[in-house]
Amino acid sequence: MVEFREHILSNGLRLVMSRQAAIPNVIINTSFHVGSRNEEPDKTGISHLFEHLMFTGSKNVPQGMFDEILNSNGGESNAFTTQDYTSYYLSVPSSRIELGMWLDSDRLAEFPVNKESLEIQKKVVLEEKKQVHDNAPFGSLELESFKRLFPKSGYRWPIIGEEKHIKNFKLSDIKEFFERFYIPSNLVLTVTGDIDYDEAIKLAEKYYGDIRNGHAAIDRTYDEVPIEKSTEETIKDNITLPARFLFYRVSEAGTDDYYILRLISAALSSGESSRIYRALVSSGISSEAYTYLSGMEKASVFTFNCFLNEGKTLDDAAGIMDDILNDVSENGLKEEEIVKSVNKVETSYYFRIQSSMRLADSLAYYKLFFNDCDMINKETGRYKIFDNDIIKRTAGKYIKNNRRVTLNYVPGRKGRSH
């Protein structure tokens, strides 16, 4: 059972705290309800770019000194951007909690970016794009899959954005983004670890309480066209062996269907006794094969990945992959598979809540998207109410092969083959 307390500041900032006194360390997590999905079609990548800019300096912290101050006091920092939110964390010794809150809040008190830092970080992001997406094997997978799964909404472009947009961002674009989204009412501040609740509230009021709020409403509409049929394309890439990827657009995170699909995914590809491992890896067809469920605010993506061994063809894998998913739709899971997958997700859950960093992120996530931190205490129970009829029905609804995107990656010069 995770103990937590909540407090709301007068400017709308939501504070969530959880005491874990075993280690004299504190995690300060600020999570903003904005990600790549909220961007304009001609300004993609701004959420991820701004993540970089948040570490360059602020009113009272000279450029380049943020991490130096933090590291010299035994701390560290990092951040990530998703389609739906952007999250930052500071890890500091518990004796330095006030320093951590000051450093974090100072970059929110007023616009923290200048022209020099913007140009530097644009180059950093473009280099990251080149290394991780443009020149890396399978680096285009996010772009190629999401633009087909989500042809209308903001999920259709990659988190890192388009090169031409990144190059063209002006300081005025960045400031407008900051003033619209980086406001107290659009963030959750989570503090976990060796803390005193009253002290954490006092420090939050001191350092975050006077931060100005925005006035314009944030548009969170989601409009997407239904996937009526399957599509399949072959893409040439800088790889040595082929791979086959199946993508299904499924229910958003937090729903019963989402939890059932997580259960199915865990059952199909966890361990050497799983169906996917036995059918594709043990048989020598694939070097690696697994399913994965990526949960998002308005929709989720169920993926089946299969990387082929030398001498094996896409056709060798295609029929087996379909057979596995169709069998779940028709027959569900065996009792021992259900038990095993429930144990798997429970183990993952307990591992997560034992880490102050993971706990801070989880509490922020539940508060941002569901306004219910207690979901963290109900999560494992969600998996224990599903019988095999429900599993079959959910699999048949989402992961039969009649409404999916299939991408076959083959060795060759980058680009679409057909």
N, C-alpha and C positions, 0 to 999 in steps of 0.2 A: 504494500500500500504506500503510495507516494503522498507524503504530506506537503501541502503547499498553502500559501496565503496570497491574497490579492489585494491590491490597493489602486485606486484611480486618482490621478492628480487632477487639479482644477482645469488644466489645459487639455484634458482628455487622454493623456498618456496612461496606458494600462500597465501596471507593475505586477509581475508574478514572481513569487519567491519560494524557494524550497531549500530547507536546511539539510545539509549532509556534512556532519562535523568530523568525519573520519580523517580527512586530509585537510591541512591548513591552507586551503586554496579556494578561490572564488571565481566563478564564471559570470561575466557580465555580457548578456546577449541582447542586442537590439535587432529586431526583425521588423521589416517594413513590408506592408501589404502592397507591393508593387514588383512586377517582374516583366519579362519580355512580352507577355501577353497584353500588357497595358500600353505598349508603345504604339506610336503612329506608324503606318506602313512606310513612310519615307524617313523615319528616324529610328530604325531598328538598331539594337545593340546599346542603347543609351543606359539601360538599367545596369548592364554588366560594366560598361565604361565608368559609370558613377561609383560602382563598388570599388574600383581601383582608385578613383579620385578621393575617396573618403580617408585614405591613408597618407595623403600627400602633405597635410598640414592644416592649420586652422588659424583663427584670430590670435590665439596665444601660444600656438605651437609652430615654430618655424618650419618651412618646407624641408621634408626629409628627416625631421626629428621625432616624429610620432613613435616609430618603432624603436628608435634609440632610447628614448625616455622609458618606454615600456620594458625593453630588454634589460636596461641597467637596473631596473627594480624587480627583476626576476619574473617578468611577465612575457606574454606572447599574444599574437593576434592573428586572425584570419577572417575570411568571409566567403560567401558563395551567393550566386544568383540563380534562380530557377525561373520557370515560366510565370510563377504566381507570387513569389516573394523574394526578398533579398535579406540576408542575415549576416550579422557581424558579431564576432565574439572577442572578448578580451579575457585572458586567463592571468590572474594576479595572485600573489600570496594574500591571505586574508588580512594581513596587517596593512596592505596597500589597496584596500577596496576603495577608499576615498580618491586616491590617485587615479584608479581605473575609471571611476565614474566621471571624474573631471575630464580626463582625456577623451572619453567617449562623447560626453555631452558638449564639449567645446566645439566639436566639428558640426554640431547641430544648431548651436546658438545663433550663428549667422552663416551666410554662404561661404564655404571654405575653399573655393577653387579660384585660381587665377589663370591667366592665359598660358603662362609658362608650364604649369603643372598639367593643364589640359593637353597641350601639344606633346608633352613627354608621355603621358599615359595613352594617348591615341596611338603612338608608335608602339608602346608596349602591348596594347591589345591587338594591333594589327600583326605583330610578330607572333603573339599567341595564336591568333587565327590561322596564320600560315603553318605553324608547327603542329597544332592540334587538329585542325580541320582540313586545310587545303592540301597539305603534303603528307599527312599521316594515313596509313592504311585504314579504310572504312571511315575516314574522317568526315565524309559527306553523308553518313547514314542518318544523322538527325535531320539535316535539311531535306534529304530525298524522301524520308518517311513522313515527316510531319506536314510537308506541303501537300502531300496526297491525302493524309488522314484528316487534315483541317484546312480545306481550300479557302475558307472564308474568314475565320477568326484569327486573332493574334497569335494563336498557337502555331501558325503555319510557318513562321520564320524562326531561324535558330537563335538561341539565347545570345550568342556572341555578335549577331547582327551582320549586315552587309558591309563590305569594305568601303563602298562609296559613301555610305551613311556615316561610318566612323570617321572617315577623312574629312567630311564636310561639317561636322558638329562645330558650332560656335559657342562662345562662352555664354551668350544669351540663351541658347538652347538648354545648356546645362543648368543655368540658374532657374529657368522656367520649370524644369523637371524637379529640381530641388524644392522649390517653393510649393509645388503642387503635391508632391508625394512624401517628402521628408519632413513631416509635421507630426506633432505628438499624437494626434487622434488617429494617425495611420500607422502607428507602431506599437509593438509590445516590448517592454523592457523586462527581461527575465534575469534574475539573480539567483544563482544556486551555489551550494558548497557550504563552507564554514562561515555562516553568517548569523547575525542577530536580526530578527525581523524588524524590530523597532528602529534599529540603526540603519538598516537598508532603506526603510521608508523615509527616514530623516534625510539621508544622503540623496535619495532620488528627488525629494522635494527641493533640496538645496541646489542641485546641479541641473535638473531637468524641468523644474517647476515653472521657470520664467521663459521657457522657449515658446516662441510665438506659434500660433496655430494658423492653418489655412482656412479659407472661407469657401472656396469653390468645391462643389460636390464631385467626388471621384466616380466616374462612369465605370461600372463593373459588368455591363451587359455582355452576354455571350450568345452569339448567333452563329449557327453552323448548319451546313446542309447535311442531310442524312447520307450515309454510305449505302447505296442501293445494290451494288454489285462488287465483285472482286476485280482487282486489277493486278497485273503482273508485268514487271519490266526487268530488263537486264542492264546492269550498269558496269562499265569497265572501270577498273581501279588499279592503283599501284600495289597489287597484291600478288602473291605467288600461287595461292590455291583458292578455289571458289568458296563461296559461302551463300547460304540461303536464309533469308529473314522474312518472317511472317509478322504482320502488324494488325492488331484489332483495336478499334476505338471502343472503349467500354465505359462503364459507369464511373462517375467522379469519386474521389476519395471520400471515405466516411460512410458510404452507403452499405447496406447488407450485401448487395451484389459485389461491391469492391472487396469486402472481406472474404466472401466465398471464392472469388478469383485469386486472392492471395493464397488461400488454402489450397486451391487446385494447383497453382504454380509451385508451391512448396512440395506438394505431393509428387508432381511430375518430374522434378529435376533436382531433388535434394538427395545427394549421396549415390553411392555406386549400386544400390539396390533399386533405384528409381527407374521408372519406365524409360525415360529418355536416355539415361546412361546405358541401360542394358541394350536398348534397341539401336542406338546410334554410335555410342562410344565403344562399348565392349565388342560390338560387331565389327569394328574397324572402319566404319564409314566416316565417322567424324572424330576430329581431335578434341572438340569441345562442343557441347550442345546443352542448351538450357532455356527455360522460360523465365520471363521477368515481367513484373507489373509495376509500371511507373504511375503513381497516383498524382493527380493534379486537381485543382480547385473545381473546374467545370467539366472535366472528362479525364479519363485515364487511358493508358496504352498498355495492352497485353502483347508481349513480344515473344516469339519463338526463334531463337538463333541457332544456326547449325554451321559450323566451320568444317569443311571437308578435308579428309586425308588425301594424300597423293594417290592418284589412280582412281579416285571415286568421282562420280558425276553428280550434278544437281538432281538428275532423275533418280539416282540411287537413294537420295535423302527425301525427295518430295513425297513419295508415297508413304513412307514410314511416318513422316511428320504429320501428314493428314490422318493416317490411321490412329495415331495416338490421340489427337484432338477429337476426332469423331467418336472414338471409343468412350471418351469421357462424356461426350454429349449424349451418347446412347445408353451407357451403363454406369456412369458415375465413377466413383472411387471405391476401392475395396476398404473394408473396415480397418485393416492394418495400415493402409495408406492414410486414412483420415487421422488415426491416432498418431502416426508418425509426424504428419504435417502439423497437427496441433501442437505437439511437443516441440517441433522446430520453431514455430512462431513464438511460443512461450519462452523458449530459451533466448531467442533474439530479443524479446521484450525485456527480460530480466537483465540481460547484458546491457541494454540501452539505459535502463534507469539507474544502474550502478555507476555510470559515468556522469559526473556533473555537467560536462559539456553536452553530451547527448541528451541528458535530461532537460537542460535549458532549451535546447532546440525543440524538443518534443513539446514541452509546455507552451512555448511561443507559438508553435504550429497549431496546437489545439485551440489556443486563445484567438489567434488571428482568424482562423477559418471557421471555427464552430462556436466561438465564445464559450467554451466549456473545457476548462483544464482537467476536469474530473474524467474526461474520456480516457486519460492515461491509465486510470484505475479500472476502467471497464473493458479495456481493449481485449485482453485474453479471453474474457467471457463471451465476446462476440462470436468466436469461432466454435463455441461448444453448443450452439443452438441449431446448427445446420445438419439436417439428415441427408441421406443420399438422393432422395427425390429432389430436394432443393438444389443440390450440387448438379445433378443432371439437367435440371431445368435452366439453371444459370449458364452452364456450359453451352447448352443448345441455343440459348438466347444470344450469346456473345462470340463464341469461338468456333463455330462451325465455319466451313471454308467458303461460304457464299457471300460474305461481306468483309473483305480484308484487302490489305495491300501487301503484295509479295515483291520483294526486291532480291534479285539474283546478282550477286557481285562476282565478276570474273576477272582474271588477269588481263591487263591491256592498258592502253592509253586512256586516261581519265575521261569519262563522259558516258552518256547514255547510248546503249547499243540499239535497243528496240523496246 
